[in-house]
Amino acid sequence: MNFIDFELRGEFIPLDALLKATGMAGSGGAAKAMVADGLVAVDGERELRKTCKVRAGQEVAVSGACVRVHAPTMPAPLD
């Protein structure tokens, strides 16, 4: 399985936007079709909600690839 690490910029990312941002889907429409066709799993469970909120700590799997979603890293404090 191919693993992709994805760092959030906020609290969550919609599932279809995550698929597009990681290159797992070529477009937003393709991402929505993948979800509607039942090809996407979030934390091991099939997900049919196209704009499901994906948060840090969750994993999204599609046909041999898995995206691990991480919280945004905090910048180092300035001294």
C-alpha distances in whole Angstrom, upper triangle without the diagonal:
4,6,10,13,16,19,22,25,27,27,24,23,23,20,21,21,18,16,19,19,15,16,13,17,20,22,23,25,21,20,22,22,18,19,23,21,19,15,14,14,15,15,14,17,17,19,22,24,23,24,23,23,20,21,20,18,16,13,12,9,10,9,5,5,7,10,12,16,18,22,24,25,29,31,33,37,39,42
4,7,10,13,17,19,23,25,25,22,21,21,18,19,19,16,14,16,16,12,13,11,15,17,20,21,23,20,18,21,21,18,19,22,21,20,16,15,15,16,16,15,18,19,20,22,23,22,23,22,22,19,20,19,17,16,12,12,10,10,10,6,5,6,9,11,14,17,20,22,23,27,28,30,34,36,39
4,7,10,13,16,19,21,21,19,18,19,17,18,18,14,13,16,14,11,12,11,15,18,20,21,23,20,18,21,22,18,19,23,22,20,17,15,14,14,14,14,17,18,19,22,22,21,22,21,20,16,17,15,14,13,10,10,9,11,12,9,6,5,6,7,11,13,17,18,19,23,25,27,30,33,36
4,6,10,13,16,18,19,17,15,17,15,16,15,11,11,13,11,8,10,10,14,16,18,19,21,19,17,20,21,18,18,22,22,20,17,15,15,14,14,16,18,19,19,21,21,20,20,19,18,15,15,14,13,12,10,10,10,11,13,11,7,6,5,6,9,11,14,15,17,20,22,24,28,30,33
4,7,10,13,15,16,15,14,16,15,16,15,11,12,14,12,9,12,13,16,18,20,20,23,21,18,21,23,20,20,24,24,22,20,17,16,15,15,17,19,20,20,22,22,20,20,19,17,13,13,11,11,11,9,10,12,14,16,15,11,9,6,5,6,7,11,12,13,17,18,21,24,27,30
4,6,10,12,13,11,10,13,12,14,12,9,11,12,9,8,11,12,15,17,18,17,21,19,16,19,21,19,19,22,23,22,19,16,16,14,15,17,19,20,19,21,20,18,17,16,14,11,11,9,10,10,10,10,13,15,17,16,13,10,7,6,5,6,9,9,11,15,17,20,23,26,29
4,7,9,11,10,10,13,14,16,13,10,13,14,11,11,14,15,18,20,20,19,23,22,19,21,24,22,21,25,26,25,23,19,19,16,17,20,21,22,21,23,21,20,18,17,14,11,10,8,10,11,12,13,16,18,21,20,16,14,10,9,6,5,6,6,8,11,13,16,19,22,25
4,6,7,7,7,11,12,14,12,10,13,14,11,12,15,16,18,20,19,18,22,21,18,20,23,22,20,24,25,24,23,19,19,16,17,20,21,22,20,21,19,18,15,15,12,9,8,7,10,11,13,14,17,19,22,22,18,16,12,10,7,6,5,5,9,11,14,17,20,22,26
4,7,8,8,12,14,16,13,12,15,15,12,14,17,19,20,21,20,19,22,23,20,21,25,24,22,26,28,27,25,22,22,19,20,24,24,25,22,24,21,19,17,16,13,12,11,10,14,15,16,17,20,22,25,25,22,19,15,14,11,9,8,6,9,11,12,16,18,21,24
4,6,8,11,14,16,13,13,16,17,14,16,19,20,21,23,21,20,23,24,20,21,25,24,22,25,28,26,26,22,22,19,20,23,24,24,21,23,20,19,15,15,11,11,9,10,13,14,17,17,21,23,27,27,23,20,17,15,12,10,8,7,11,12,14,18,19,22,25
4,7,10,13,16,14,13,17,18,16,17,21,21,22,24,23,20,23,24,21,21,25,24,21,24,27,25,25,21,20,17,17,21,21,22,19,21,18,17,14,13,9,9,6,8,11,12,15,16,20,22,26,26,23,20,16,15,11,10,8,9,12,13,16,20,21,24,27
4,7,9,12,10,10,13,15,13,15,18,18,18,21,19,17,20,20,17,17,21,20,17,20,23,21,21,17,17,13,15,18,18,19,16,17,15,14,11,9,6,5,5,7,11,10,13,13,17,19,23,23,20,17,14,13,9,10,9,10,14,16,19,22,24,27,30
4,6,8,7,6,10,11,10,12,15,15,15,17,16,13,16,17,13,14,18,17,15,18,20,19,18,15,15,13,15,18,18,17,14,16,13,11,8,8,6,5,7,9,12,11,12,12,15,17,20,21,18,16,12,13,9,11,11,12,16,18,20,24,26,29,32
4,6,5,6,9,10,10,12,14,14,13,16,14,11,13,14,11,11,14,14,12,14,17,16,16,13,14,12,15,17,16,15,12,12,9,8,5,5,5,6,9,12,14,12,13,11,14,15,19,21,18,16,13,14,12,14,15,16,19,22,24,28,30,33,36
4,5,5,6,9,10,11,13,11,11,14,13,10,12,12,8,9,12,11,8,12,14,13,12,9,10,9,12,14,13,12,9,10,8,6,5,5,6,6,10,12,14,11,11,8,11,12,15,17,15,13,11,13,11,14,16,17,21,23,26,29,32,35,38
4,5,5,6,9,10,11,10,8,11,9,6,8,9,5,6,9,9,8,10,13,13,12,10,12,12,15,17,16,14,11,11,9,6,6,8,9,10,13,16,17,15,14,11,13,12,15,17,15,14,13,15,14,17,18,19,23,25,28,31,34,36,40
4,5,5,6,9,10,10,9,11,9,7,10,11,8,9,12,12,11,14,16,16,15,13,15,14,17,19,19,17,14,14,12,9,8,10,10,10,13,15,17,15,14,12,14,14,17,19,16,15,13,14,13,15,16,17,20,23,25,28,31,33,36
4,5,5,6,8,8,9,11,11,9,13,12,9,11,14,12,12,15,17,16,14,11,13,12,14,16,17,16,13,14,13,10,10,10,10,8,11,12,14,12,11,9,11,12,15,16,13,12,9,11,9,12,14,15,18,21,23,26,29,31,35
4,6,5,6,5,5,8,9,8,11,9,6,9,11,9,10,13,14,14,12,9,11,12,15,16,16,14,13,13,13,10,11,12,12,11,14,15,16,14,12,9,10,9,12,14,11,10,9,12,12,15,17,18,21,24,26,29,32,35,38
4,6,5,6,5,6,6,6,9,8,6,10,12,11,12,15,16,16,14,13,15,15,18,20,20,18,16,16,15,12,12,14,14,13,16,17,19,17,15,12,13,12,15,16,13,14,12,15,14,17,19,19,22,25,26,29,32,34,38
4,6,8,8,9,9,9,13,12,10,13,15,14,15,18,19,19,17,15,17,16,19,20,21,20,18,19,17,14,14,15,14,13,15,15,17,16,15,13,14,14,16,17,14,13,11,13,12,14,16,15,18,21,22,26,29,31,34
4,6,8,9,11,12,14,13,11,14,16,14,15,18,19,18,16,14,15,15,17,18,20,19,17,19,18,15,15,16,16,13,15,15,16,15,13,11,12,11,14,14,10,10,8,11,11,13,16,16,18,21,23,26,29,31,35
4,5,6,9,10,13,11,10,13,15,13,15,18,18,18,15,14,16,17,19,20,21,20,18,19,19,16,17,18,18,16,18,19,20,18,15,13,13,11,13,13,11,12,11,14,14,17,19,20,22,25,26,29,32,34,38
4,7,9,10,12,9,8,12,12,10,12,15,15,15,11,10,13,14,17,17,18,16,15,16,17,14,15,16,17,15,18,18,19,16,13,10,10,8,9,11,8,10,9,13,14,17,20,21,23,27,28,31,34,37,40
4,6,7,8,6,5,9,9,8,10,13,13,14,11,11,14,16,19,19,19,17,16,16,16,13,14,16,17,16,19,20,21,18,16,13,12,10,11,13,12,13,12,16,17,20,22,23,25,29,30,33,36,38,42
4,7,8,6,7,11,11,11,13,15,16,17,15,15,18,19,22,23,23,20,19,19,19,15,17,19,20,19,22,23,24,22,20,16,16,13,14,16,15,16,16,19,19,22,24,24,27,30,31,34,37,39,43
4,5,5,6,9,10,11,13,14,15,17,15,15,18,19,23,23,23,20,18,17,17,13,14,17,18,18,21,23,24,22,20,17,17,15,17,19,17,18,17,20,20,23,24,24,27,30,31,34,37,39,43
4,5,5,6,9,10,11,12,14,16,15,14,17,18,21,22,21,19,16,15,14,10,11,14,15,16,19,21,23,20,19,16,17,15,17,20,18,18,17,20,19,22,23,23,26,29,30,34,37,39,42
4,5,5,6,9,10,10,12,14,14,14,18,19,23,23,22,19,16,14,14,10,12,15,17,18,22,24,26,23,21,18,18,16,18,21,19,20,19,22,22,25,26,27,30,33,34,38,40,42,46
4,5,5,6,9,10,10,13,11,12,16,17,21,21,20,17,15,14,14,11,13,16,18,18,21,24,25,22,20,16,15,13,14,17,16,17,17,20,21,24,26,26,30,33,34,38,40,43,46
4,5,5,6,9,10,11,10,9,13,14,18,18,17,14,12,11,11,8,10,12,14,14,18,20,21,18,16,12,13,11,13,16,14,15,14,17,17,20,22,23,26,29,31,35,38,40,43
4,5,5,6,9,10,10,10,13,14,18,18,17,14,11,9,9,6,8,11,14,15,18,21,22,19,18,14,14,13,15,18,17,17,17,19,19,22,24,25,28,31,33,37,39,42,45
4,5,5,6,9,9,10,14,16,19,19,17,14,12,10,11,9,12,14,17,18,21,24,24,21,19,16,15,12,14,18,17,18,18,21,21,25,27,28,31,34,37,40,43,45,49
4,6,5,7,5,7,10,13,16,16,14,11,10,9,11,9,12,13,16,16,19,22,22,18,16,12,11,9,10,14,13,14,15,18,19,23,25,26,30,33,35,38,41,44,47
4,5,5,6,5,9,11,14,14,12,9,7,5,7,6,9,10,13,13,17,20,20,16,15,11,11,9,12,15,15,15,15,17,18,21,23,25,28,32,34,37,40,43,46
4,5,8,9,11,14,17,16,14,10,8,6,8,7,11,12,16,16,20,23,23,20,18,15,14,13,15,18,18,18,19,21,21,25,27,29,32,35,37,41,43,46,50
4,6,8,11,14,17,16,14,10,10,8,11,10,14,15,18,18,22,25,24,21,19,15,14,11,12,16,17,18,19,22,22,26,28,30,34,37,39,42,45,48,51
4,6,8,11,14,12,10,6,7,6,10,10,14,13,17,16,20,22,22,18,16,13,11,10,11,14,15,15,17,19,20,24,26,29,32,35,38,41,43,46,50
4,7,10,13,12,10,7,8,9,12,11,14,14,17,16,19,21,20,17,14,11,8,6,7,11,11,12,14,17,18,22,25,27,30,33,36,39,42,45,48
4,7,10,9,8,6,6,8,10,10,12,11,14,12,16,17,17,13,11,7,6,5,8,11,10,10,11,14,15,19,21,23,26,30,32,35,38,41,44
4,6,5,5,4,5,9,11,11,13,11,13,11,14,15,14,10,8,6,5,7,10,11,11,9,10,12,13,17,20,22,25,29,31,34,37,40,43
4,5,5,6,6,10,10,11,12,9,10,8,10,12,11,7,6,5,6,9,13,13,12,9,9,10,11,14,16,19,22,26,29,31,34,37,40
4,6,8,9,13,14,15,15,12,12,10,11,12,9,6,5,6,8,11,14,14,13,10,10,10,11,14,16,19,22,25,28,31,33,37,40
4,7,9,13,15,16,17,14,15,13,15,15,13,10,8,8,8,10,12,13,12,10,12,12,14,17,20,23,25,29,32,34,37,40,43
4,6,10,12,14,15,13,14,13,15,16,15,11,10,9,9,11,14,15,15,13,14,15,16,19,21,24,27,30,34,36,39,42,45
4,7,9,11,14,12,14,13,16,18,17,13,12,10,9,10,12,14,14,13,15,16,17,20,23,26,29,32,35,38,40,44,47
4,6,8,10,8,11,11,14,17,16,13,12,9,10,11,14,16,15,14,14,16,16,19,21,24,27,30,33,36,39,42,45
4,6,9,8,12,13,16,19,19,16,15,12,13,13,15,18,18,17,17,19,19,22,24,26,29,32,35,38,41,44,47
4,6,5,9,11,14,18,19,15,15,13,14,15,18,20,19,18,17,19,18,21,22,24,28,30,33,36,39,41,45
4,6,9,11,14,18,19,16,15,13,14,14,17,20,18,17,16,18,17,20,21,23,26,29,32,35,37,40,43
4,6,9,12,16,17,15,15,13,15,16,19,21,19,18,16,17,16,18,19,20,24,26,29,32,34,37,40
4,6,10,13,15,12,13,11,14,15,19,21,19,16,15,15,14,16,17,19,23,25,28,31,33,36,40
4,6,10,12,10,12,11,15,17,20,22,19,17,14,14,11,14,14,16,19,21,25,28,30,33,36
4,7,9,7,8,8,12,14,18,19,16,13,11,10,8,10,11,13,17,20,23,26,28,31,34
4,6,6,9,10,14,17,21,21,18,15,12,10,7,8,8,11,14,16,20,23,25,28,31
4,6,9,11,15,18,21,21,18,14,11,8,5,5,5,8,11,14,17,20,22,26,29
4,7,10,13,17,20,19,16,13,10,7,6,6,8,11,13,16,20,22,24,28,31
4,7,10,14,17,16,14,10,8,6,6,8,10,14,16,19,22,25,28,31,34
4,7,10,13,13,10,7,5,5,6,9,12,15,18,21,24,27,30,33,36
4,7,10,11,8,6,5,7,8,12,15,17,20,23,26,29,32,35,38
4,7,7,6,4,6,9,11,15,18,20,23,27,29,32,35,38,41
4,6,5,6,9,12,14,18,21,23,25,29,31,34,37,40,43
4,6,8,11,15,17,21,24,26,28,32,34,37,40,43,46
4,7,10,13,16,20,23,25,27,31,33,35,39,41,44
4,7,10,13,16,20,22,23,27,29,32,35,38,41
4,6,10,13,16,19,21,24,26,29,32,35,38
4,6,10,13,15,17,21,23,26,29,32,35
4,7,10,13,14,18,21,23,26,29,32
4,7,9,12,15,18,21,24,27,30
4,6,8,12,15,17,20,23,26
4,6,9,12,15,18,21,24
4,6,9,12,15,18,21
4,6,9,12,15,18
4,6,9,12,15
4,6,9,12
4,6,9
4,6
4
